[in-house]
Amino acid sequence: MVSSSAKEVFILGQTRDGKDFRPSDWAERLAGVMSSFRPGGAQPGSHLSYSPWCVPTVINGVKAVVVNGELRDFDVMAWDFVLNFAKDNDLQVAEACLLPESKE
């Protein structure tokens, strides 16, 4: 369960029993569906880039989507959609904070 105060939620591309989730481009697809949910709302051409609130990434070699809590404040149904996607597919979910990469 994700707390109502979560700043960021990571949806990992592994089921709770450790199996890789398929299809392999699931993270990009999910983030693409969420592309219109962004600060200022959907604009012409906004479907051509990911929303800053729902970004695909790779964490320790596992595909993931980082969902920012601001999405919940903007549109609770969109937030619920993303979390229900994870729940329906038995994906691992973690509350965390993505730190910028060090420049070493």
Secondary structure, 3 states (H helix, E strand, C coil): CCCCCCCEEEEEEEECCCCECCCCCHHHHHHHHCCCCCCCCCCCCHHHCCCCCEEEEEECCEEEEEEECHHHHHCHHHHHHHHHHHHHCCEEEEECCCCCCCCC
